Amino acid sequence: MSRSAETPAERRRFLLHYCRVLLREAHARRHAPSFHASLLAWAGRARREAASIDTRPAQGDLFG
C-alpha cells in the first residue's frame, strides 16, 4: 500500500507503532548515548505527528 492510500487512522496507528519500536530500540541501546538521544528524538517526533492527525470523519460524510 502506498502512503497516499493510507487513511488518517492508519497513518496514526503506524506512527504510534513506530514510536513504540523506537523507544524499545532506545532502551536496548542506552549504552550508546548519541544514538540513544537520536532514537528518543525520532520517537518524540513520531508521537507528535500522530497526535496532530485528526481521525474524525469530515462533517459532510456524516449525512451524505
PDB file of N, CA, C, O and CB in Angstrom:
ATOM      1  N   MET A   1       0.852  -1.174   0.000  1.00  0.00           N
ATOM      2  CA  MET A   1       0.000   0.000   0.000  1.00  0.00           C
ATOM      3  C   MET A   1       0.898   1.238   0.000  1.00  0.00           C
ATOM      4  O   MET A   1       1.849   1.328   0.776  1.00  0.00           O
ATOM      5  CB  MET A   1      -0.969  -0.002   1.229  1.00  0.00           C
ATOM      6  N   SER A   2       0.594   2.155  -0.849  1.00  0.00           N
ATOM      7  CA  SER A   2       1.382   3.388  -0.887  1.00  0.00           C
ATOM      8  C   SER A   2       0.918   4.323   0.222  1.00  0.00           C
ATOM      9  O   SER A   2      -0.205   4.211   0.714  1.00  0.00           O
ATOM     10  CB  SER A   2       1.264   4.081  -2.271  1.00  0.00           C
ATOM     11  N   ARG A   3       1.781   5.234   0.604  1.00  0.00           N
ATOM     12  CA  ARG A   3       1.452   6.157   1.681  1.00  0.00           C
ATOM     13  C   ARG A   3       0.241   7.026   1.350  1.00  0.00           C
ATOM     14  O   ARG A   3      -0.532   7.366   2.245  1.00  0.00           O
ATOM     15  CB  ARG A   3       2.643   7.034   1.988  1.00  0.00           C
ATOM     16  N   SER A   4       0.066   7.387   0.092  1.00  0.00           N
ATOM     17  CA  SER A   4      -1.054   8.258  -0.258  1.00  0.00           C
ATOM     18  C   SER A   4      -2.398   7.548  -0.084  1.00  0.00           C
ATOM     19  O   SER A   4      -3.430   8.208   0.039  1.00  0.00           O
ATOM     20  CB  SER A   4      -0.907   8.749  -1.695  1.00  0.00           C
ATOM     21  N   ALA A   5      -2.397   6.212  -0.073  1.00  0.00           N
ATOM     22  CA  ALA A   5      -3.639   5.460   0.067  1.00  0.00           C
ATOM     23  C   ALA A   5      -4.003   5.228   1.532  1.00  0.00           C
ATOM     24  O   ALA A   5      -5.077   4.701   1.821  1.00  0.00           O
ATOM     25  CB  ALA A   5      -3.526   4.128  -0.654  1.00  0.00           C
ATOM     26  N   GLU A   6      -3.131   5.609   2.453  1.00  0.00           N
ATOM     27  CA  GLU A   6      -3.408   5.427   3.867  1.00  0.00           C
ATOM     28  C   GLU A   6      -4.504   6.374   4.342  1.00  0.00           C
ATOM     29  O   GLU A   6      -4.570   7.531   3.925  1.00  0.00           O
ATOM     30  CB  GLU A   6      -2.142   5.638   4.683  1.00  0.00           C
ATOM     31  N   THR A   7      -5.342   5.874   5.203  1.00  0.00           N
ATOM     32  CA  THR A   7      -6.315   6.749   5.850  1.00  0.00           C
ATOM     33  C   THR A   7      -5.607   7.438   7.011  1.00  0.00           C
ATOM     34  O   THR A   7      -4.553   6.973   7.445  1.00  0.00           O
ATOM     35  CB  THR A   7      -7.582   5.949   6.340  1.00  0.00           C
ATOM     36  N   PRO A   8      -6.154   8.520   7.516  1.00  0.00           N
ATOM     37  CA  PRO A   8      -5.543   9.171   8.678  1.00  0.00           C
ATOM     38  C   PRO A   8      -5.429   8.230   9.878  1.00  0.00           C
ATOM     39  O   PRO A   8      -4.436   8.279  10.604  1.00  0.00           O
ATOM     40  CB  PRO A   8      -6.349  10.399   9.066  1.00  0.00           C
ATOM     41  N   ALA A   9      -6.421   7.384  10.094  1.00  0.00           N
ATOM     42  CA  ALA A   9      -6.372   6.450  11.220  1.00  0.00           C
ATOM     43  C   ALA A   9      -5.240   5.438  11.047  1.00  0.00           C
ATOM     44  O   ALA A   9      -4.558   5.095  12.013  1.00  0.00           O
ATOM     45  CB  ALA A   9      -7.714   5.719  11.365  1.00  0.00           C
ATOM     46  N   GLU A  10      -5.041   4.958   9.814  1.00  0.00           N
ATOM     47  CA  GLU A  10      -3.947   4.020   9.550  1.00  0.00           C
ATOM     48  C   GLU A  10      -2.596   4.683   9.759  1.00  0.00           C
ATOM     49  O   GLU A  10      -1.684   4.082  10.326  1.00  0.00           O
ATOM     50  CB  GLU A  10      -4.044   3.469   8.127  1.00  0.00           C
ATOM     51  N   ARG A  11      -2.471   5.911   9.305  1.00  0.00           N
ATOM     52  CA  ARG A  11      -1.220   6.643   9.482  1.00  0.00           C
ATOM     53  C   ARG A  11      -0.926   6.858  10.966  1.00  0.00           C
ATOM     54  O   ARG A  11       0.210   6.691  11.408  1.00  0.00           O
ATOM     55  CB  ARG A  11      -1.280   7.994   8.749  1.00  0.00           C
ATOM     56  N   ARG A  12      -1.939   7.222  11.722  1.00  0.00           N
ATOM     57  CA  ARG A  12      -1.779   7.438  13.160  1.00  0.00           C
ATOM     58  C   ARG A  12      -1.376   6.142  13.858  1.00  0.00           C
ATOM     59  O   ARG A  12      -0.488   6.140  14.711  1.00  0.00           O
ATOM     60  CB  ARG A  12      -3.079   7.989  13.770  1.00  0.00           C
ATOM     61  N   ARG A  13      -2.034   5.040  13.494  1.00  0.00           N
ATOM     62  CA  ARG A  13      -1.716   3.742  14.080  1.00  0.00           C
ATOM     63  C   ARG A  13      -0.271   3.348  13.769  1.00  0.00           C
ATOM     64  O   ARG A  13       0.441   2.854  14.644  1.00  0.00           O
ATOM     65  CB  ARG A  13      -2.687   2.667  13.561  1.00  0.00           C
ATOM     66  N   PHE A  14       0.164   3.566  12.519  1.00  0.00           N
ATOM     67  CA  PHE A  14       1.541   3.259  12.144  1.00  0.00           C
ATOM     68  C   PHE A  14       2.530   4.098  12.951  1.00  0.00           C
ATOM     69  O   PHE A  14       3.524   3.574  13.455  1.00  0.00           O
ATOM     70  CB  PHE A  14       1.749   3.495  10.644  1.00  0.00           C
ATOM     71  N   LEU A  15       2.261   5.396  13.074  1.00  0.00           N
ATOM     72  CA  LEU A  15       3.191   6.272  13.796  1.00  0.00           C
ATOM     73  C   LEU A  15       3.299   5.888  15.269  1.00  0.00           C
ATOM     74  O   LEU A  15       4.389   5.943  15.838  1.00  0.00           O
ATOM     75  CB  LEU A  15       2.746   7.731  13.672  1.00  0.00           C
ATOM     76  N   LEU A  16       2.205   5.506  15.888  1.00  0.00           N
ATOM     77  CA  LEU A  16       2.262   5.084  17.285  1.00  0.00           C
ATOM     78  C   LEU A  16       3.044   3.781  17.431  1.00  0.00           C
ATOM     79  O   LEU A  16       3.788   3.608  18.396  1.00  0.00           O
ATOM     80  CB  LEU A  16       0.847   4.917  17.850  1.00  0.00           C
ATOM     81  N   HIS A  17       2.879   2.876  16.487  1.00  0.00           N
ATOM     82  CA  HIS A  17       3.663   1.636  16.489  1.00  0.00           C
ATOM     83  C   HIS A  17       5.153   1.947  16.307  1.00  0.00           C
ATOM     84  O   HIS A  17       6.001   1.403  17.014  1.00  0.00           O
ATOM     85  CB  HIS A  17       3.171   0.678  15.370  1.00  0.00           C
ATOM     86  N   TYR A  18       5.452   2.816  15.363  1.00  0.00           N
ATOM     87  CA  TYR A  18       6.835   3.211  15.087  1.00  0.00           C
ATOM     88  C   TYR A  18       7.464   3.866  16.315  1.00  0.00           C
ATOM     89  O   TYR A  18       8.634   3.627  16.615  1.00  0.00           O
ATOM     90  CB  TYR A  18       6.892   4.172  13.882  1.00  0.00           C
ATOM     91  N   CYS A  19       6.710   4.673  17.012  1.00  0.00           N
ATOM     92  CA  CYS A  19       7.185   5.313  18.232  1.00  0.00           C
ATOM     93  C   CYS A  19       7.552   4.259  19.276  1.00  0.00           C
ATOM     94  O   CYS A  19       8.601   4.354  19.912  1.00  0.00           O
ATOM     95  CB  CYS A  19       6.117   6.275  18.789  1.00  0.00           C
ATOM     96  N   ARG A  20       6.694   3.258  19.452  1.00  0.00           N
ATOM     97  CA  ARG A  20       6.977   2.195  20.419  1.00  0.00           C
ATOM     98  C   ARG A  20       8.227   1.416  20.031  1.00  0.00           C
ATOM     99  O   ARG A  20       9.027   1.062  20.898  1.00  0.00           O
ATOM    100  CB  ARG A  20       5.782   1.244  20.531  1.00  0.00           C
ATOM    101  N   VAL A  21       8.406   1.143  18.738  1.00  0.00           N
ATOM    102  CA  VAL A  21       9.596   0.435  18.273  1.00  0.00           C
ATOM    103  C   VAL A  21      10.850   1.259  18.567  1.00  0.00           C
ATOM    104  O   VAL A  21      11.852   0.723  19.042  1.00  0.00           O
ATOM    105  CB  VAL A  21       9.492   0.131  16.761  1.00  0.00           C
ATOM    106  N   LEU A  22      10.792   2.552  18.286  1.00  0.00           N
ATOM    107  CA  LEU A  22      11.946   3.419  18.540  1.00  0.00           C
ATOM    108  C   LEU A  22      12.279   3.489  20.027  1.00  0.00           C
ATOM    109  O   LEU A  22      13.453   3.481  20.399  1.00  0.00           O
ATOM    110  CB  LEU A  22      11.681   4.826  18.001  1.00  0.00           C
ATOM    111  N   LEU A  23      11.268   3.557  20.870  1.00  0.00           N
ATOM    112  CA  LEU A  23      11.521   3.585  22.311  1.00  0.00           C
ATOM    113  C   LEU A  23      12.136   2.272  22.796  1.00  0.00           C
ATOM    114  O   LEU A  23      13.015   2.277  23.658  1.00  0.00           O
ATOM    115  CB  LEU A  23      10.222   3.866  23.072  1.00  0.00           C
ATOM    116  N   ARG A  24      11.679   1.157  22.250  1.00  0.00           N
ATOM    117  CA  ARG A  24      12.248  -0.140  22.605  1.00  0.00           C
ATOM    118  C   ARG A  24      13.711  -0.211  22.177  1.00  0.00           C
ATOM    119  O   ARG A  24      14.553  -0.704  22.928  1.00  0.00           O
ATOM    120  CB  ARG A  24      11.442  -1.285  21.956  1.00  0.00           C
ATOM    121  N   GLU A  25      14.021   0.278  20.973  1.00  0.00           N
ATOM    122  CA  GLU A  25      15.401   0.299  20.493  1.00  0.00           C
ATOM    123  C   GLU A  25      16.266   1.238  21.334  1.00  0.00           C
ATOM    124  O   GLU A  25      17.419   0.926  21.630  1.00  0.00           O
ATOM    125  CB  GLU A  25      15.445   0.722  19.021  1.00  0.00           C
ATOM    126  N   ALA A  26      15.713   2.377  21.714  1.00  0.00           N
ATOM    127  CA  ALA A  26      16.472   3.319  22.546  1.00  0.00           C
ATOM    128  C   ALA A  26      16.818   2.680  23.885  1.00  0.00           C
ATOM    129  O   ALA A  26      17.926   2.849  24.396  1.00  0.00           O
ATOM    130  CB  ALA A  26      15.672   4.624  22.768  1.00  0.00           C
ATOM    131  N   HIS A  27      15.866   1.948  24.447  1.00  0.00           N
ATOM    132  CA  HIS A  27      16.122   1.272  25.710  1.00  0.00           C
ATOM    133  C   HIS A  27      17.224   0.216  25.547  1.00  0.00           C
ATOM    134  O   HIS A  27      18.087   0.074  26.413  1.00  0.00           O
ATOM    135  CB  HIS A  27      14.830   0.622  26.237  1.00  0.00           C
ATOM    136  N   ALA A  28      17.186  -0.510  24.447  1.00  0.00           N
ATOM    137  CA  ALA A  28      18.181  -1.551  24.196  1.00  0.00           C
ATOM    138  C   ALA A  28      19.567  -0.971  23.908  1.00  0.00           C
ATOM    139  O   ALA A  28      20.576  -1.636  24.143  1.00  0.00           O
ATOM    140  CB  ALA A  28      17.736  -2.422  23.033  1.00  0.00           C
ATOM    141  N   ARG A  29      19.623   0.249  23.406  1.00  0.00           N
ATOM    142  CA  ARG A  29      20.907   0.857  23.009  1.00  0.00           C
ATOM    143  C   ARG A  29      21.269   2.051  23.883  1.00  0.00           C
ATOM    144  O   ARG A  29      21.927   2.984  23.422  1.00  0.00           O
ATOM    145  CB  ARG A  29      20.856   1.294  21.545  1.00  0.00           C
ATOM    146  N   ARG A  30      20.844   2.025  25.130  1.00  0.00           N
ATOM    147  CA  ARG A  30      21.123   3.156  26.009  1.00  0.00           C
ATOM    148  C   ARG A  30      22.608   3.309  26.320  1.00  0.00           C
ATOM    149  O   ARG A  30      23.023   4.341  26.847  1.00  0.00           O
ATOM    150  CB  ARG A  30      20.351   3.004  27.295  1.00  0.00           C
ATOM    151  N   HIS A  31      23.415   2.294  26.001  1.00  0.00           N
ATOM    152  CA  HIS A  31      24.863   2.385  26.211  1.00  0.00           C
ATOM    153  C   HIS A  31      25.551   3.272  25.171  1.00  0.00           C
ATOM    154  O   HIS A  31      26.710   3.640  25.359  1.00  0.00           O
ATOM    155  CB  HIS A  31      25.478   0.995  26.179  1.00  0.00           C
ATOM    156  N   ALA A  32      24.868   3.621  24.087  1.00  0.00           N
ATOM    157  CA  ALA A  32      25.408   4.491  23.044  1.00  0.00           C
ATOM    158  C   ALA A  32      24.666   5.828  23.122  1.00  0.00           C
ATOM    159  O   ALA A  32      23.657   6.013  22.442  1.00  0.00           O
ATOM    160  CB  ALA A  32      25.264   3.837  21.612  1.00  0.00           C
ATOM    161  N   PRO A  33      25.156   6.760  23.946  1.00  0.00           N
ATOM    162  CA  PRO A  33      24.385   7.988  24.257  1.00  0.00           C
ATOM    163  C   PRO A  33      23.923   8.798  23.048  1.00  0.00           C
ATOM    164  O   PRO A  33      22.781   9.259  23.030  1.00  0.00           O
ATOM    165  CB  PRO A  33      25.208   8.874  25.121  1.00  0.00           C
ATOM    166  N   SER A  34      24.763   8.984  22.050  1.00  0.00           N
ATOM    167  CA  SER A  34      24.339   9.835  20.929  1.00  0.00           C
ATOM    168  C   SER A  34      23.242   9.157  20.111  1.00  0.00           C
ATOM    169  O   SER A  34      22.291   9.812  19.685  1.00  0.00           O
ATOM    170  CB  SER A  34      25.539  10.171  20.022  1.00  0.00           C
ATOM    171  N   PHE A  35      23.370   7.847  19.889  1.00  0.00           N
ATOM    172  CA  PHE A  35      22.341   7.128  19.138  1.00  0.00           C
ATOM    173  C   PHE A  35      21.072   7.026  19.966  1.00  0.00           C
ATOM    174  O   PHE A  35      19.971   7.119  19.422  1.00  0.00           O
ATOM    175  CB  PHE A  35      22.835   5.722  18.735  1.00  0.00           C
ATOM    176  N   HIS A  36      21.206   6.838  21.259  1.00  0.00           N
ATOM    177  CA  HIS A  36      20.066   6.775  22.178  1.00  0.00           C
ATOM    178  C   HIS A  36      19.268   8.074  22.094  1.00  0.00           C
ATOM    179  O   HIS A  36      18.040   8.047  22.010  1.00  0.00           O
ATOM    180  CB  HIS A  36      20.543   6.519  23.638  1.00  0.00           C
ATOM    181  N   ALA A  37      19.959   9.200  22.116  1.00  0.00           N
ATOM    182  CA  ALA A  37      19.290  10.506  22.038  1.00  0.00           C
ATOM    183  C   ALA A  37      18.569  10.668  20.701  1.00  0.00           C
ATOM    184  O   ALA A  37      17.465  11.210  20.652  1.00  0.00           O
ATOM    185  CB  ALA A  37      20.309  11.649  22.231  1.00  0.00           C
ATOM    186  N   SER A  38      19.186  10.205  19.624  1.00  0.00           N
ATOM    187  CA  SER A  38      18.544  10.300  18.304  1.00  0.00           C
ATOM    188  C   SER A  38      17.265   9.470  18.262  1.00  0.00           C
ATOM    189  O   SER A  38      16.242   9.926  17.752  1.00  0.00           O
ATOM    190  CB  SER A  38      19.510   9.835  17.196  1.00  0.00           C
ATOM    191  N   LEU A  39      17.323   8.260  18.796  1.00  0.00           N
ATOM    192  CA  LEU A  39      16.130   7.407  18.802  1.00  0.00           C
ATOM    193  C   LEU A  39      15.003   8.041  19.606  1.00  0.00           C
ATOM    194  O   LEU A  39      13.842   8.000  19.201  1.00  0.00           O
ATOM    195  CB  LEU A  39      16.464   6.025  19.373  1.00  0.00           C
ATOM    196  N   LEU A  40      15.352   8.629  20.749  1.00  0.00           N
ATOM    197  CA  LEU A  40      14.336   9.298  21.562  1.00  0.00           C
ATOM    198  C   LEU A  40      13.739  10.497  20.828  1.00  0.00           C
ATOM    199  O   LEU A  40      12.536  10.741  20.915  1.00  0.00           O
ATOM    200  CB  LEU A  40      14.935   9.746  22.898  1.00  0.00           C
ATOM    201  N   ALA A  41      14.571  11.241  20.110  1.00  0.00           N
ATOM    202  CA  ALA A  41      14.076  12.394  19.348  1.00  0.00           C
ATOM    203  C   ALA A  41      13.145  11.943  18.227  1.00  0.00           C
ATOM    204  O   ALA A  41      12.099  12.552  18.004  1.00  0.00           O
ATOM    205  CB  ALA A  41      15.250  13.203  18.765  1.00  0.00           C
ATOM    206  N   TRP A  42      13.522  10.882  17.526  1.00  0.00           N
ATOM    207  CA  TRP A  42      12.674  10.366  16.449  1.00  0.00           C
ATOM    208  C   TRP A  42      11.347   9.864  16.999  1.00  0.00           C
ATOM    209  O   TRP A  42      10.299  10.081  16.390  1.00  0.00           O
ATOM    210  CB  TRP A  42      13.391   9.238  15.691  1.00  0.00           C
ATOM    211  N   ALA A  43      11.384   9.194  18.149  1.00  0.00           N
ATOM    212  CA  ALA A  43      10.153   8.702  18.773  1.00  0.00           C
ATOM    213  C   ALA A  43       9.251   9.868  19.158  1.00  0.00           C
ATOM    214  O   ALA A  43       8.035   9.802  18.975  1.00  0.00           O
ATOM    215  CB  ALA A  43      10.477   7.843  20.013  1.00  0.00           C
ATOM    216  N   GLY A  44       9.836  10.924  19.688  1.00  0.00           N
ATOM    217  CA  GLY A  44       9.053  12.102  20.045  1.00  0.00           C
ATOM    218  C   GLY A  44       8.414  12.755  18.838  1.00  0.00           C
ATOM    219  O   GLY A  44       7.267  13.200  18.893  1.00  0.00           O
ATOM    220  N   ARG A  45       9.159  12.809  17.750  1.00  0.00           N
ATOM    221  CA  ARG A  45       8.628  13.402  16.518  1.00  0.00           C
ATOM    222  C   ARG A  45       7.462  12.566  15.990  1.00  0.00           C
ATOM    223  O   ARG A  45       6.446  13.119  15.567  1.00  0.00           O
ATOM    224  CB  ARG A  45       9.739  13.516  15.442  1.00  0.00           C
ATOM    225  N   ALA A  46       7.600  11.245  16.011  1.00  0.00           N
ATOM    226  CA  ALA A  46       6.519  10.364  15.545  1.00  0.00           C
ATOM    227  C   ALA A  46       5.290  10.520  16.434  1.00  0.00           C
ATOM    228  O   ALA A  46       4.165  10.545  15.935  1.00  0.00           O
ATOM    229  CB  ALA A  46       6.984   8.886  15.528  1.00  0.00           C
ATOM    230  N   ARG A  47       5.493  10.625  17.743  1.00  0.00           N
ATOM    231  CA  ARG A  47       4.372  10.785  18.677  1.00  0.00           C
ATOM    232  C   ARG A  47       3.649  12.107  18.444  1.00  0.00           C
ATOM    233  O   ARG A  47       2.420  12.162  18.456  1.00  0.00           O
ATOM    234  CB  ARG A  47       4.867  10.708  20.129  1.00  0.00           C
ATOM    235  N   ARG A  48       4.424  13.172  18.232  1.00  0.00           N
ATOM    236  CA  ARG A  48       3.799  14.486  17.973  1.00  0.00           C
ATOM    237  C   ARG A  48       3.018  14.473  16.663  1.00  0.00           C
ATOM    238  O   ARG A  48       1.921  15.028  16.591  1.00  0.00           O
ATOM    239  CB  ARG A  48       4.872  15.597  17.930  1.00  0.00           C
ATOM    240  N   GLU A  49       3.578  13.840  15.621  1.00  0.00           N
ATOM    241  CA  GLU A  49       2.865  13.775  14.343  1.00  0.00           C
ATOM    242  C   GLU A  49       1.575  12.963  14.493  1.00  0.00           C
ATOM    243  O   GLU A  49       0.539  13.340  13.946  1.00  0.00           O
ATOM    244  CB  GLU A  49       3.768  13.154  13.247  1.00  0.00           C
ATOM    245  N   ALA A  50       1.633  11.852  15.231  1.00  0.00           N
ATOM    246  CA  ALA A  50       0.442  11.033  15.449  1.00  0.00           C
ATOM    247  C   ALA A  50      -0.618  11.817  16.206  1.00  0.00           C
ATOM    248  O   ALA A  50      -1.807  11.710  15.905  1.00  0.00           O
ATOM    249  CB  ALA A  50       0.798   9.753  16.212  1.00  0.00           C
ATOM    250  N   ALA A  51      -0.196  12.597  17.180  1.00  0.00           N
ATOM    251  CA  ALA A  51      -1.153  13.381  17.973  1.00  0.00           C
ATOM    252  C   ALA A  51      -1.815  14.474  17.139  1.00  0.00           C
ATOM    253  O   ALA A  51      -2.929  14.899  17.446  1.00  0.00           O
ATOM    254  CB  ALA A  51      -0.452  14.006  19.182  1.00  0.00           C
ATOM    255  N   SER A  52      -1.142  14.929  16.095  1.00  0.00           N
ATOM    256  CA  SER A  52      -1.697  16.010  15.284  1.00  0.00           C
ATOM    257  C   SER A  52      -2.679  15.525  14.216  1.00  0.00           C
ATOM    258  O   SER A  52      -3.326  16.344  13.563  1.00  0.00           O
ATOM    259  CB  SER A  52      -0.580  16.768  14.626  1.00  0.00           C
ATOM    260  N   ILE A  53      -2.797  14.228  14.029  1.00  0.00           N
ATOM    261  CA  ILE A  53      -3.683  13.681  12.999  1.00  0.00           C
ATOM    262  C   ILE A  53      -5.119  13.630  13.524  1.00  0.00           C
ATOM    263  O   ILE A  53      -5.395  13.045  14.571  1.00  0.00           O
ATOM    264  CB  ILE A  53      -3.211  12.265  12.561  1.00  0.00           C
ATOM    265  N   ASP A  54      -6.005  14.244  12.788  1.00  0.00           N
ATOM    266  CA  ASP A  54      -7.425  14.261  13.140  1.00  0.00           C
ATOM    267  C   ASP A  54      -8.105  13.075  12.464  1.00  0.00           C
ATOM    268  O   ASP A  54      -8.180  13.022  11.236  1.00  0.00           O
ATOM    269  CB  ASP A  54      -8.100  15.611  12.718  1.00  0.00           C
ATOM    270  N   THR A  55      -8.596  12.132  13.247  1.00  0.00           N
ATOM    271  CA  THR A  55      -9.217  10.927  12.676  1.00  0.00           C
ATOM    272  C   THR A  55     -10.744  11.015  12.634  1.00  0.00           C
ATOM    273  O   THR A  55     -11.410  10.057  12.239  1.00  0.00           O
ATOM    274  CB  THR A  55      -8.804   9.703  13.479  1.00  0.00           C
ATOM    275  N   ARG A  56     -11.295  12.149  13.035  1.00  0.00           N
ATOM    276  CA  ARG A  56     -12.750  12.308  12.967  1.00  0.00           C
ATOM    277  C   ARG A  56     -13.191  12.412  11.504  1.00  0.00           C
ATOM    278  O   ARG A  56     -12.468  12.971  10.679  1.00  0.00           O
ATOM    279  CB  ARG A  56     -13.208  13.565  13.767  1.00  0.00           C
ATOM    280  N   PRO A  57     -14.364  11.880  11.181  1.00  0.00           N
ATOM    281  CA  PRO A  57     -14.843  11.999   9.798  1.00  0.00           C
ATOM    282  C   PRO A  57     -15.194  13.462   9.491  1.00  0.00           C
ATOM    283  O   PRO A  57     -15.530  14.246  10.379  1.00  0.00           O
ATOM    284  CB  PRO A  57     -16.083  11.079   9.562  1.00  0.00           C
ATOM    285  N   ALA A  58     -15.103  13.782   8.240  1.00  0.00           N
ATOM    286  CA  ALA A  58     -15.482  15.127   7.813  1.00  0.00           C
ATOM    287  C   ALA A  58     -16.975  15.321   8.052  1.00  0.00           C
ATOM    288  O   ALA A  58     -17.746  14.368   7.939  1.00  0.00           O
ATOM    289  CB  ALA A  58     -15.126  15.362   6.314  1.00  0.00           C
ATOM    290  N   GLN A  59     -17.387  16.522   8.375  1.00  0.00           N
ATOM    291  CA  GLN A  59     -18.784  16.782   8.704  1.00  0.00           C
ATOM    292  C   GLN A  59     -19.725  16.377   7.565  1.00  0.00           C
ATOM    293  O   GLN A  59     -20.813  15.860   7.819  1.00  0.00           O
ATOM    294  CB  GLN A  59     -18.974  18.257   9.035  1.00  0.00           C
ATOM    295  N   GLY A  60     -19.329  16.601   6.350  1.00  0.00           N
ATOM    296  CA  GLY A  60     -20.179  16.245   5.199  1.00  0.00           C
ATOM    297  C   GLY A  60     -20.424  14.746   5.094  1.00  0.00           C
ATOM    298  O   GLY A  60     -21.470  14.339   4.588  1.00  0.00           O
ATOM    299  N   ASP A  61     -19.501  13.916   5.553  1.00  0.00           N
ATOM    300  CA  ASP A  61     -19.654  12.480   5.472  1.00  0.00           C
ATOM    301  C   ASP A  61     -20.674  11.930   6.465  1.00  0.00           C
ATOM    302  O   ASP A  61     -21.139  10.802   6.304  1.00  0.00           O
ATOM    303  CB  ASP A  61     -18.332  11.825   5.695  1.00  0.00           C
ATOM    304  N   LEU A  62     -21.025  12.697   7.474  1.00  0.00           N
ATOM    305  CA  LEU A  62     -21.965  12.196   8.468  1.00  0.00           C
ATOM    306  C   LEU A  62     -23.378  12.076   7.922  1.00  0.00           C
ATOM    307  O   LEU A  62     -24.143  11.222   8.370  1.00  0.00           O
ATOM    308  CB  LEU A  62     -21.963  13.093   9.675  1.00  0.00           C
ATOM    309  N   PHE A  63     -23.731  12.912   6.971  1.00  0.00           N
ATOM    310  CA  PHE A  63     -25.090  12.941   6.464  1.00  0.00           C
ATOM    311  C   PHE A  63     -25.180  12.598   4.984  1.00  0.00           C
ATOM    312  O   PHE A  63     -26.276  12.565   4.425  1.00  0.00           O
ATOM    313  CB  PHE A  63     -25.688  14.289   6.703  1.00  0.00           C
ATOM    314  N   GLY A  64     -24.058  12.346   4.350  1.00  0.00           N
ATOM    315  CA  GLY A  64     -24.065  12.147   2.921  1.00  0.00           C
ATOM    316  C   GLY A  64     -23.998  10.766   2.528  1.00  0.00           C
ATOM    317  O   GLY A  64     -23.996  10.463   1.335  1.00  0.00           O
TER     318      GLY A  64
END
